[in-house]
Amino acid sequence: MLTRTLSALALSLVSAFPASAAVVEKTGRFGGLQITYKVSLPPGYDASKPYPAILVFGGGSQTLQGAGNTMESDWRSEADQRGYIVISPAAPAAGLFFEGGDRAFPAFLEAMRRDYKIVPSRLHVAGHSNGGLSAFHIAVKYPAWFATVTGYPGLADGPDEDGLEKLKGKCLFMHVGDQDSGWSGAMKAQADSLRRQGYRIAYTVEKNQTHRLKAAELNLPRRLFDEIEGCK
């Protein structure tokens, strides 16, 4: 009798609190490319309900480990609090996501929207360093998919600059360290030019920061989400 009572109590306690957040790893073929990716689901995730989501590209060689590290350090905690799904893919053998890896799109986006019932008007794209270049690159190629674009650091580079008119009207965000001389000049020039043309762009220089922004020091996760959610 006591055992049944304790079991019933345990079940009631489990049902009284939302399920813990989860990170799952998956692999699939999209646009003919094999992509492995991580997905962070918020606490209490209900597969029958729609959610806002962020597609995040990691920097460097865009490995799976890098994708997971970026998700954990920059996005997951705040995403859990605000009820967002975070999706972070590793680059395929075809190349980084602003190179040959872009062939996985838009098939990858279509699959994510089917699998996770993402709210169409609340899908955002972001990334740092090579991930920031990837975020702008994919947004320029498929602008209808995204509400906002964030590079921290990141910008539209090379041929992508010619397609920036496709992003006019969207909220664009750029963050760069004040000690990141290799990126800050180009980002400022692009942000200033876009602002003069009437784009909705915010450019932020982070004090005492180098190329890889230290999210915890800057309270960056909260600030990035505040920017995204402030875009109306």
C-alpha positions, 0 to 999 in steps of 0.5 A: 500500500505504501509503495503504491502511495509513493508511486502515485505521489511521484507521478503527481510530482512529475506531472506538476512540473514541465519536462526538462529541456532536451538536446537531440542530435540527428542526421539526414540528407537535404539537397543531396547533402548529409547534415548532422545537427543538434536541436535544443527543445525548450522545457515542456516541449509539446510536439503538437504546438508551434514554436519560435525558433533560431537557426544558429551557425557555428564559427570556424570549420563549423563542426558538430562540436562547435555547433553544440558549443555555440548552442550551449554558450550563446543560446540555450539557457535563454531559449529555454526560458523564452520557449524557443527551439534552437537548431544548429547544424554542422557543415557537410563535406561539401563545404561551409554553409556560405560555400558548398554547404548551402546546397542543403537549403532550402530542403533543411529549412523545410524539414525543420518546419515540418518536424518542429511546427516552427511559427513561420513568422518567428524563424530567425537566423544567426551565427558568429564568425564563419557562422555570421557569414553563413547566416547572412548568406542563407538569409540573402538566398532565402529571405522569405524564411527569416524574420531577423538576421544576426551576425556576432560578428558577421555580415554579407560578404562578397557576392552576398552584398549584391543581394542585400536588397532582399533583406530590406525591411527585415531586422538586421543585427551586428555585434563585433568586439572593439579589438576585432580589427579584422572585422569591425571596419568592414561591418561598420562600413556595411552597417553605415551604408545600409542605414543610409539606405533605410535598412533596419540595422543595429550595429553594436561594438562590444567593449574589451572583446576580441573576435569570439565574443564572450557571451557570459561576460556581456550578458549577450544571450539575453541581449540577442533575444531582446533584439530579436523579440523587439523586431516588430 
